Each structure stands twice: as C-alpha cells, then as structure tokens.
C-alpha cells in the first residue's frame, strides 16, 4: 500500500504542476495556493512514509524529520482543508457577497495559514533525533552507530496529550471539512429554491409575452459574441463546478482518517504510556486503517487536475447549471 501511495503522490504533484500552467489568471491565486499546498503535503507525506515503512531510513530524512518533514506535513495537511473551505466560500453561489470579496478571501487565506501553524507548533517538539551506538571494540569487532527518531518529553505533559486528542482533531480536520459540506448543501438548497421560484413565475407568465421574448432572443442571438462578461460567467461556472466535485470526493477520502484519528483521540493517553515502555497497543485494524488513510490523503491531494479537467466539460457544467441554476458571481 505504501508503494501505491508513492505512485499516487508523485503523479499528484506532477498533475498539480501541470494544473498551475493551465489555470486562468482570474482564479490562479486561490487555485494555485491549493495546488501548491497539496503538492507540499504529498512531498512531506512520502518522506514521512519512507521513514515509517523502511528499516533503514535515509540519513537526510532522519536529520530533517523532527524539524521539517513531520511538522510541515501536518501544517500543509490542515492548510489544504481550509483552502478547500475558502474555495467553497469564493466560488459556490452563496447569498452573502461579502464572503466573495477579495479582501475577505485574502484575509481568510492568511488567517488559515497562521491557524495551521499555531495548531501544529507543538509538532516541532514531539520527536527528536538520537544516535544509538554499538561499541564492540573490546572484542575487535569495531564500532557502529545508527540515527533514529524517538518521542520527546513533551508527551509526558497531560495537557499536551489532552490537546492533541479531540481539540486538535476538531479544529484542524473536522471543522473545515464539515464547513465545506455545509456550504455545499446550503448552495444546493438555495439554488433548488430559486429553481422552484423561477418555474412558478414562468407558469404564471402570459404566453404572449413569453413568445415575444423568445422571438427577441432568437433574433438577437443569431450571431453570438464571446464577450468578457460571458467569459467571466463561464470561468465562474467552472470554478463552482470544481467545488461541487471537490467537496464530496474529499469527504469520502477522509473517512479512513476519521476512523483512525477517532480511535487515536480516544486512546491517546494509553497509547503514549505504552509507547514509552516500548509496547504498541494499537489493534491491527488501526494499523491497516492508518496506511489506508495515508493513501487516501495522497489521493485527495492528487485529484485536482482531474477535477479541473472535469469542470471544463460542457456536459457536466450544463447539467449543474440546468439543475441548480448555477451561475455564481465572479
């Protein structure tokens, strides 16, 4: 499963780089940061997995694991989820125009990154590099040493263990995911109401006026020009379609993480106590679920290019536009 995760992560990083080139200028800021954040997360996830699933980790991974790889991976994991929430605020057709302003989006972007760093600042102090030495010079067998990672004394703090359980999981993982789902459902509900209201209005409209309108539309749309406003409408529709596809896929791929994180949050005190004594009490299903979670996390950060390509397909956009009257503001 780790090999599959490596392949998915590498292909995802490649796809994200290609997507950055294909993005239009209008949505490049928010899209680009999401793609970069996902790419960084995939990179750190691969490095962390190499340390966990190989008997002898490369020296550079052991050297930079505690100060860079492990904490930065957690930061970009949380930041990517909050960027998905900001994408929903920006591109989904919601009634409050303040949520779509550039100032609000930029402020949310900065605050999300700061929040991601603050939430995981303790990760920089959770592990440390140690050197294990074997001295067999007395018997003429030489001397050897091996660098490894071990837990620090921060895990002896009951307050930190309490924080790293449900509070950290709630703010860094559950809250942005739940917010994205709620915004999607609110957008769908709002657009269905607008569709029903529009159908009622159409039924009560005079047929003669309706026929005159159709004649006017037909006569004026014989030659259709690709105006800037129409181009902006299509870009907005592509962005909204991307969000409609992204939220359910991300939610499904987060299910293994929900299960493994929920178990860890409930048993974090016992797990840390046993690990200090060199005993791992985690059930076998948790270990498999953790590996599956890593694979799904890599997939979630790697599907952006496919979602962007799907959002440009007219069949999908037309279906969403016709069913939900999906024409968001730019």
C-alpha positions in Angstrom: 0.0 0.0 0.0 2.9 2.3 0.6 4.1 1.8 -3.0 0.7 2.8 -4.2 0.8 5.9 -2.0 4.2 6.8 -3.5 2.9 6.5 -7.1 -0.3 8.5 -6.3 1.7 11.3 -4.6 4.3 11.6 -7.4 1.5 11.6 -10.1 -0.4 14.1 -8.0 2.5 16.5 -7.7 3.1 16.3 -11.4 -0.6 16.9 -12.1 -0.7 19.9 -9.8 2.3 21.4 -11.6 0.5 20.9 -14.9 -2.7 22.4 -13.5 -0.8 25.5 -12.4 0.2 26.1 -16.1 -3.4 25.5 -17.3 -5.1 27.8 -14.8 -6.7 31.1 -16.0 -5.5 34.3 -14.4 -8.8 35.0 -12.6 -8.7 32.1 -10.3 -4.9 31.4 -10.2 -4.3 32.9 -6.7 -6.7 30.6 -4.8 -6.4 27.6 -7.1 -2.6 28.0 -7.2 -2.2 28.1 -3.5 -4.4 25.0 -3.1 -2.4 23.1 -5.7 0.9 24.2 -4.1 -0.3 23.3 -0.6 -1.4 19.8 -1.8 1.9 19.3 -3.6 3.9 20.2 -0.5 1.8 17.8 1.6 2.3 15.0 -0.9 6.0 15.5 -0.7 6.2 15.5 3.1 3.8 12.5 3.2 6.1 10.5 1.0 9.2 11.4 3.1 7.4 10.6 6.4 6.2 7.3 4.9 9.7 6.4 3.8 10.8 6.7 7.5 8.0 4.6 8.8 8.0 1.8 6.2 11.7 1.3 5.7 14.0 -0.4 8.1 16.9 1.9 7.4 15.7 5.5 6.7 17.9 7.7 4.5 20.1 10.0 6.6 18.6 13.2 5.3 15.1 12.1 6.3 16.2 11.3 9.9 18.1 14.6 10.1 15.2 16.8 9.0 12.3 14.7 10.2 11.7 16.4 13.6 12.4 20.0 12.5 10.8 20.0 9.0 9.2 16.9 7.5 6.8 15.8 10.2 5.5 19.2 11.4 5.3 20.8 8.0 3.4 17.8 6.7 0.8 18.4 9.4 0.7 22.1 8.7 0.0 21.7 5.0 -2.5 18.9 5.6 -4.6 21.3 7.7 -4.0 24.3 5.4 -5.2 22.3 2.4 -8.5 21.6 4.1 -9.0 25.2 5.0 -8.2 26.3 1.4 -11.0 23.9 0.2 -13.3 25.7 2.6 -12.2 29.1 1.2 -12.8 27.9 -2.3 -16.3 27.0 -1.4 -16.9 30.4 0.1 -15.5 32.1 -3.0 -16.9 30.0 -5.9 -20.2 28.5 -4.7 -23.3 30.6 -5.3 -24.0 31.9 -1.8 -26.2 34.9 -1.0 -23.7 36.9 1.0 -21.5 38.9 -1.3 -19.1 39.9 1.5 -17.8 36.3 1.6 -16.7 36.6 -2.1 -14.8 39.9 -1.7 -11.1 39.9 -2.4 -10.3 41.4 1.0 -12.3 38.7 2.8 -10.7 35.9 0.8 -7.1 37.3 1.3 -7.7 37.7 5.0 -9.1 34.2 5.3 -6.2 32.8 3.4 -3.6 34.4 5.7 -5.6 33.5 8.9 -5.9 29.9 7.7 -2.2 29.6 7.3 -1.5 31.2 10.7 -4.1 28.9 12.3 -2.5 25.8 10.7 0.9 26.8 12.0 -0.4 27.6 15.5 -2.3 24.3 15.7 0.7 22.3 14.9 3.5 24.3 16.5 3.9 21.5 19.1 4.7 19.0 16.3 8.2 20.6 16.1 8.9 19.4 19.6 7.2 15.9 19.6 10.2 14.0 18.2 14.0 14.3 18.2 16.9 12.6 16.6 19.1 10.3 18.7 22.1 8.2 17.9 22.4 4.6 19.1 25.9 3.3 19.4 27.3 -0.2 19.4 30.8 -0.5 20.8 32.4 -3.8 20.1 36.0 -2.6 20.1 36.8 -4.7 23.1 36.4 -7.9 21.1 37.9 -6.4 18.0 34.5 -6.1 16.1 34.6 -2.4 15.7 32.2 0.4 16.4 29.0 1.4 14.7 26.2 4.0 15.3 22.7 4.4 14.0 20.5 7.6 13.9 16.8 7.2 14.8 13.8 9.2 15.9 12.3 9.0 19.3 9.5 10.8 21.3 10.4 13.8 23.4 9.4 14.7 27.0 6.5 16.8 25.7 4.5 13.6 25.6 4.8 13.4 29.4 2.6 16.6 29.6 -1.0 15.6 30.2 -2.2 19.0 29.0 -0.5 18.5 25.6 -1.8 14.9 25.3 -5.3 16.2 26.1 -4.9 19.0 23.4 -3.5 16.6 20.7 -6.6 14.5 21.0 -10.1 15.7 20.2 -9.5 19.5 20.4 -6.7 19.4 17.7 -8.6 17.0 15.5 -11.8 19.1 15.8 -10.1 22.4 14.7 -7.6 21.0 12.2 -9.7 18.4 10.5 -13.4 18.1 11.3 -14.3 21.8 11.3 -13.0 22.7 7.8 -14.4 19.5 6.3 -17.8 20.0 7.9 -17.8 23.6 6.9 -17.2 22.7 3.2 -20.0 20.1 3.3 -22.5 22.6 4.9 -21.7 25.3 2.3 -22.2 22.8 -0.5 -25.6 21.7 1.0 -26.6 25.3 1.6 -25.7 26.2 -2.0 -27.7 23.3 -3.4 -30.7 24.1 -1.2 -30.7 27.7 -2.2 -30.4 27.0 -5.9 -33.2 24.5 -5.8 -35.5 27.1 -4.1 -34.5 29.6 -6.9 -35.3 27.0 -9.5 -38.7 26.3 -8.0 -39.5 30.0 -7.7 -38.4 30.5 -11.3 -40.7 27.7 -12.5 -43.6 29.1 -10.6 -43.0 32.5 -12.2 -42.8 31.0 -15.6 -46.1 29.2 -15.2 -47.9 32.4 -14.3 -46.4 34.4 -17.2 -48.5 35.3 -20.1 -47.9 33.1 -23.1 -48.0 36.0 -25.5 -45.2 37.8 -23.6 -43.3 34.6 -23.5 -43.5 34.1 -27.2 -42.4 37.7 -27.8 -39.4 37.2 -25.6 -38.4 34.0 -27.4 -38.7 35.8 -30.7 -36.4 38.6 -29.4 -33.9 36.1 -28.1 -33.8 34.2 -31.3 -33.4 37.3 -33.4 -30.7 38.7 -31.2 -28.6 35.5 -30.8 -28.1 34.6 -34.4 -24.6 35.7 -34.1 -23.2 35.2 -30.6 -20.1 37.0 -29.5 -17.8 35.8 -26.8 -17.9 38.9 -24.6 -15.8 39.5 -21.5 -18.9 39.1 -19.3 -19.7 35.8 -20.8 -16.1 34.6 -20.4 -16.3 35.6 -16.7 -19.6 33.7 -16.4 -18.0 30.5 -17.8 -15.0 30.9 -15.6 -17.2 31.3 -12.6 -19.2 28.2 -13.6 -16.0 26.2 -14.0 -14.9 27.2 -10.5 -18.3 26.4 -8.9 -18.3 23.0 -10.8 -14.8 22.3 -9.4 -16.1 22.9 -5.8 -19.2 20.7 -6.4 -16.9 17.9 -7.5 -14.2 18.5 -4.9 -16.2 18.5 -1.7 -17.9 15.0 -1.9 -14.7 13.4 -3.2 -12.6 15.0 -0.4 -15.2 13.9 2.2 -15.2 10.3 1.0 -11.4 10.1 1.0 -11.3 11.4 4.6 -13.3 8.5 6.0 -10.3 6.3 6.8 -8.7 9.3 8.6 -11.9 9.9 10.6 -11.8 6.3 11.9 -8.1 6.1 12.7 -8.0 9.6 14.2 -11.1 9.0 16.3 -9.5 5.9 17.8 -6.2 7.7 18.5 -8.1 10.6 20.1 -10.0 8.3 22.4 -6.9 6.2 23.4 -4.1 8.7 23.2 -3.2 8.6 26.9 -2.9 4.8 27.0 -1.1 4.7 23.7 1.6 7.2 24.7 2.1 5.4 28.1 2.6 2.1 26.3 4.9 3.5 23.7 7.2 4.9 26.4 7.6 1.3 27.6 8.2 0.0 24.1 4.8 -1.6 23.6 2.3 -0.7 20.8 -1.3 -1.5 21.9 -2.8 -0.4 18.6 -5.2 -3.1 17.1 -4.2 -4.5 13.7 -7.2 -2.8 12.0 -5.9 0.6 13.2 -2.6 0.0 11.6 -4.2 -1.0 8.3 -6.6 2.0 8.5 -3.6 4.3 9.1 -1.9 3.0 5.9 -5.2 3.3 4.0 -5.6 6.8 5.4 -2.2 7.9 4.0 -3.1 6.5 0.6 -6.5 8.4 0.7 -4.8 11.6 1.8 -2.4 11.3 -1.1 -5.3 10.7 -3.5 -7.2 13.6 -2.1 -4.3 15.9 -2.8 -3.7 14.4 -6.2 -7.1 14.6 -7.9 -7.1 18.3 -8.6 -6.0 18.0 -12.2 -8.9 15.6 -12.9 -11.4 17.8 -11.2 -10.2 20.8 -13.2 -10.5 18.9 -16.4 -14.0 17.7 -15.5 -15.0 21.2 -14.5 -14.3 22.3 -18.1 -16.6 19.6 -19.6 -19.7 21.2 -21.0 -21.9 18.2 -20.2 -21.1 18.4 -16.5 -21.4 22.2 -16.4 -24.7 22.3 -18.3 -26.2 19.6 -16.1 -25.3 21.6 -12.9 -26.5 24.8 -14.5 -29.8 23.4 -15.6 -30.5 21.5 -12.4 -29.3 24.1 -9.9 -29.3 27.3 -11.8 -25.6 27.5 -11.1 -24.3 30.9 -12.3 -22.1 32.3 -9.5 -20.8 35.8 -9.2 -17.2 36.4 -10.4 
